[in-house]
Amino acid sequence: MKIVKNLAFAALAVAISGSMMLTSCAGGNNPKGADSTAKAGTEEDNTILGAGATFPNPLYSKMFSEYNKTTGLKVNYQSIGSGGGIQQLTSKTVDFGASDAPLNGKQDSAMSAPAVHIPITAGAVVLSYNLPDVKDTLNLSPDVLAKIFLGEIKKWNDPKIAAINKGVKLPSLDIQVAHRSDGSGTSNIFTTYLSKVSKDWDAKVGKGSSVNWPVGLGGKGNEGVAGSVKQTPGCIGYIELAYAIQNGMAYARMQNKAGNFITPSIASITAAANITIPADAKVSLTNTEAADGYPISGLTWILVYKEQKYNNHSAERATKMLKMVQWMVHEGQQYCAPLNYAPLSANAISVADAQLKTVTFDGKPVLQ
């Protein structure tokens, strides 16, 4: 993966090299990127621009690469966090946004036209920790997790942690908390879960893509939080399952609503996602009722404008983008499980297809 920070350079580099470029940058504000995107929309209809969630980035990287092999379509995707992706879609500087949280009322109102949510996969937010001398997999309960992130449990050998990890020799080490510093769908999943299971968290902090964290240090993207955990003994942070596995990081079993301690896995994410998906695809999987479901799971969505005739978009560009997203919902699902994401359920695929069919160009459906 080649990292580029200037969208104008990225668009030029893609055109020259003929290979897919995946862009990762630190924030959602990029006036130069806005100019280059508008230009790309008129001159380069074989390069689709997207930005947003880091949560599904390993999967999207694979999907975009495979789709490029068979179609030649290039995707320049900036893994900048859900908040940045929503901001760039709102500014119409990308063709699609990607988010781990559905648009809220304020975000909907900020957009000049309605956007549709197309679910792509489900994943898990895991609690990764750095305790070099602890070889056992730790158990965490909702109460203990909330108290750690509220700053009320400060040591790893706290009696509350010891009580759910009998026989584990816990160190007398200060707990260091790592969290996201950017607007993040991963944060939205995590804080939505904490708000459901802890009245104190809900009252003092609440839920959202960006909150006022009581304690801890922020990092940008899943990469930033993972880096903090890896570099800091005693640190705990929330990251996407694929990042934890790819980096060989330890992560905890979480106690679910049924009282079972669940290891995050394809099976336990699928169990959490085995619910009815509403017609608009906006749904939360956190604190699942499923006895074998991992409780901090969530869907991730591609967001596109319902009406594609805007700015200098062409019908051809809209068609290419939507056919790609349709491929992600169907053929692309084969790449989910190998990268530790849960494939969409039949119900979720049906909802995604229905959402795609509502997208129009000049009032006419793009996909027949």
Secondary structure, DSSP 4 states (H G I P E B T S, - for coil): ------HHHHHHHHHHH-S--EE--S-S--HHHHHHHHHHHHH-TTEEEEEE-STTHHHHHHHHHHHHHHH--EEEEEE--HHHHHHHHHTT-SSEEEESS---HHHHHHSSS-EEEEEEEEEEEEEEE--TT--SPPEE-HHHHHHHHHT---BTT-HHHHHTSTT------B-EEEEE-S--HHHHHHHHHHHHH-HHHHHHT--SSS---SS-EEESHHHHHHHHHHHSTTEEEEEEHHHHHHTT-EE-EEE-TTS-EE---HHHHHHHH-SPPPTT-----TT-S-TT--SSEEEEEEEEESB---TT--HHHHHHHHHHHHHHHTGGGGGTGGGT-BPPPHHHHHHHHHHHHT-EETTEES--
